[in-house]
Amino acid sequence: MKSKIKSTAISLFNANGIANVSMKQVADCLKISAGNLSYHYKNKAILLAVIYTDMYEETLDYILPENSYITLFHFEEMMLKFDDLQQRYCFFFNDIVHIIKTYPEIAKKYEASNLIRFKDARKLIDYYIETDRIIPENDSIDYNKTIYNIWMTSTFWQSQKLAIHTASYTINKCGSIEMLWSILLPYLTTKGLEEYQQLRKFVKLPTN
């Protein structure tokens, strides 16, 4: 029943926004009583916290696979996984400011998880530098800022499309992966560019 409650709540949150969905609506959709629902999840904050934990656990292996040579394609695979997560939990990313302001415990966990991801992403960048795919850091390049730019772009990709959807403005009409590569490509070495070009020969650039 708990799994069914979570999936129903996610569907309602995605369709209507988390602020516009009550626990009664979740119960009605499931055709159970409010009391039955509260037996499993006492309130929306607890239900959302459990859903967020599920989201977080999905991302644990995104950044740094163990005991393997990490290709540039790994960056793309990682971003594709995150894009899929955003599609399935779009309410969270569309309503992220509301969630952070309204649910402080989730806000703390979300911030902590992102700080961990920043550290892991830095290890990935350093690995690409060590293997001569990305140029070394210098006075003009701060990869911590690059990582933050990638995080901002990926995190707010869905919501920015809601904010800027004028047909004549085409910059954000590309796929999220293309936009993310546009941040990283200028830092690739000759070896890195050759690997990227080989990647594009065999794997079409995602357009979602």
C-alpha positions as CSV (number, residue, x, y, z in Angstrom):
1,M,0.0,0.0,0.0
2,K,2.8,2.4,0.8
3,S,4.3,2.0,-2.7
4,K,0.9,2.7,-4.2
5,I,0.4,5.8,-2.0
6,K,3.8,7.2,-3.1
7,S,3.2,6.6,-6.8
8,T,-0.3,8.1,-6.6
9,A,1.0,11.1,-4.7
10,I,3.8,11.6,-7.2
11,S,1.4,11.5,-10.1
12,L,-0.9,14.1,-8.4
13,F,2.1,16.3,-7.5
14,N,3.4,16.2,-11.0
15,A,0.1,17.1,-12.5
16,N,-1.0,19.8,-10.1
17,G,2.0,21.0,-8.2
18,I,2.7,20.0,-4.6
19,A,1.1,23.1,-3.1
20,N,-2.2,22.3,-4.8
21,V,-2.5,18.7,-3.6
22,S,-3.9,17.8,-0.2
23,M,-3.7,14.5,1.6
24,K,-7.4,14.2,1.2
25,Q,-7.0,14.3,-2.6
26,V,-4.4,11.6,-2.4
27,A,-6.8,9.5,-0.3
28,D,-9.7,10.1,-2.6
29,C,-7.6,9.2,-5.7
30,L,-6.7,5.9,-3.9
31,K,-10.3,5.4,-2.9
32,I,-9.3,5.0,0.8
33,S,-10.2,7.0,3.9
34,A,-8.1,9.9,5.1
35,G,-7.6,7.9,8.3
36,N,-6.3,4.9,6.4
37,L,-3.8,7.2,4.5
38,S,-2.7,8.9,7.8
39,Y,-2.0,5.4,9.2
40,H,0.7,5.0,6.6
41,Y,1.8,8.7,6.3
42,K,0.7,11.0,9.0
43,N,1.0,14.2,6.9
44,K,2.3,15.5,3.6
45,A,5.7,16.5,5.0
46,I,6.3,12.9,6.0
47,L,5.1,11.5,2.7
48,L,7.3,14.0,0.8
49,A,10.3,13.2,2.9
50,V,9.9,9.5,2.0
51,I,9.6,10.3,-1.7
52,Y,12.7,12.5,-1.5
53,T,14.6,9.7,0.1
54,D,13.7,7.4,-2.8
55,M,14.9,10.1,-5.2
56,Y,18.2,10.5,-3.4
57,E,18.9,6.8,-3.2
58,E,18.5,6.6,-7.0
59,T,21.3,9.1,-7.5
60,L,24.0,7.5,-5.3
61,D,25.9,5.9,-8.1
62,Y,25.5,8.6,-10.7
63,I,28.9,10.4,-10.5
64,L,31.7,8.0,-9.7
65,P,31.6,4.4,-10.8
66,E,34.2,2.3,-9.1
67,N,37.2,0.3,-10.6
68,S,36.7,1.3,-14.2
69,Y,38.1,3.7,-16.8
70,I,35.6,6.6,-17.0
71,T,34.9,7.8,-20.5
72,L,33.4,11.1,-21.4
73,F,30.2,9.2,-22.3
74,H,29.9,8.6,-18.5
75,F,29.2,12.4,-18.1
76,E,26.4,12.1,-20.7
77,E,25.0,8.9,-19.1
78,M,25.0,10.6,-15.7
79,M,23.1,13.6,-17.0
80,L,20.6,11.4,-18.9
81,K,19.8,9.5,-15.7
82,F,19.3,12.8,-13.9
83,D,17.1,14.0,-16.8
84,D,15.0,10.9,-16.4
85,L,14.7,11.5,-12.7
86,Q,13.5,15.0,-13.4
87,Q,10.8,13.7,-15.7
88,R,9.5,11.3,-13.2
89,Y,9.7,13.7,-10.3
90,C,9.1,16.9,-12.2
91,F,7.0,18.4,-9.3
92,F,10.1,18.5,-7.1
93,F,12.2,20.5,-9.6
94,N,9.3,22.8,-10.7
95,D,8.4,23.5,-7.0
96,I,11.9,23.4,-5.6
97,V,11.8,26.9,-4.0
98,H,8.4,26.2,-2.4
99,I,9.6,22.9,-1.1
100,I,12.8,24.4,0.4
101,K,10.8,27.2,2.1
102,T,8.0,25.0,3.3
103,Y,9.8,21.8,4.3
104,P,13.0,22.7,6.2
105,E,14.0,19.1,6.9
106,I,13.9,18.2,3.2
107,A,15.8,21.5,2.5
108,K,18.6,20.4,4.8
109,K,18.9,17.0,3.2
110,Y,18.7,18.4,-0.3
111,E,21.5,20.9,0.5
112,A,23.7,18.2,2.1
113,S,23.2,15.8,-0.8
114,N,24.1,18.5,-3.3
115,L,27.3,19.3,-1.4
116,I,28.3,15.7,-1.6
117,R,27.6,15.7,-5.4
118,F,29.7,18.8,-5.8
119,K,32.7,16.9,-4.2
120,D,32.1,13.9,-6.3
121,A,31.8,16.0,-9.5
122,R,35.1,17.6,-8.6
123,K,36.7,14.2,-8.3
124,L,35.3,13.4,-11.8
125,I,36.7,16.6,-13.3
126,D,40.1,15.9,-11.6
127,Y,40.1,12.4,-13.1
128,Y,39.4,13.9,-16.6
129,I,42.3,16.3,-16.1
130,E,44.6,13.5,-15.0
131,T,43.7,11.5,-18.0
132,D,44.3,14.5,-20.3
133,R,40.7,14.9,-21.5
134,I,40.2,18.3,-19.8
135,I,42.7,21.2,-19.6
136,P,44.2,21.8,-16.2
137,E,42.8,24.5,-14.0
138,N,44.5,27.9,-14.1
139,D,44.0,31.5,-13.1
140,S,41.2,31.9,-15.7
141,I,39.5,28.5,-15.0
142,D,37.7,27.6,-11.8
143,Y,36.1,24.1,-12.2
144,N,34.2,24.5,-9.0
145,K,32.2,27.2,-10.7
146,T,31.9,25.1,-13.8
147,I,30.4,22.3,-11.7
148,Y,28.0,24.7,-10.1
149,N,26.9,26.0,-13.5
150,I,26.3,22.4,-14.6
151,W,24.3,21.8,-11.4
152,M,22.2,25.0,-11.9
153,T,21.5,24.2,-15.6
154,S,20.5,20.6,-14.9
155,T,18.5,21.3,-11.8
156,F,16.4,24.1,-13.3
157,W,16.2,22.8,-16.9
158,Q,12.5,21.8,-16.6
159,S,11.4,24.9,-14.7
160,Q,13.2,27.3,-17.0
161,K,11.2,25.9,-20.0
162,L,8.0,26.9,-18.1
163,A,9.4,30.4,-17.5
164,I,10.7,31.1,-21.1
165,H,8.5,29.3,-23.7
166,T,8.2,32.0,-26.4
167,A,8.5,30.2,-29.8
168,S,10.8,32.8,-31.3
169,Y,13.4,32.3,-28.5
170,T,15.2,29.2,-29.6
171,I,18.2,29.0,-27.2
172,N,16.5,26.8,-24.7
173,K,14.7,24.6,-27.3
174,C,17.7,22.2,-27.5
175,G,17.9,19.2,-25.3
176,S,19.3,19.5,-21.8
177,I,22.3,17.3,-22.6
178,E,23.3,19.6,-25.5
179,M,23.1,22.6,-23.2
180,L,25.2,20.8,-20.6
181,W,27.9,19.8,-23.1
182,S,28.1,23.4,-24.2
183,I,29.4,24.2,-20.7
184,L,32.0,21.5,-20.7
185,L,33.2,21.4,-24.3
186,P,35.3,24.5,-24.2
187,Y,37.5,22.9,-21.6
188,L,38.3,19.7,-23.5
189,T,41.8,19.0,-24.6
190,T,42.6,17.8,-28.1
191,K,42.4,14.2,-26.7
192,G,39.1,15.1,-25.1
193,L,37.6,16.6,-28.3
194,E,38.7,13.5,-30.3
195,E,36.9,11.3,-27.8
196,Y,33.8,13.5,-27.9
197,Q,33.8,13.4,-31.7
198,Q,34.1,9.6,-31.6
199,L,31.2,9.5,-29.1
200,R,29.0,11.5,-31.5
201,K,29.8,9.2,-34.4
202,F,28.2,6.3,-32.5
203,V,25.7,8.0,-30.1
204,K,23.3,10.6,-31.4
205,L,23.1,13.7,-29.2
206,P,19.9,13.4,-27.2
207,T,17.3,16.0,-28.1
208,N,15.0,15.8,-25.1
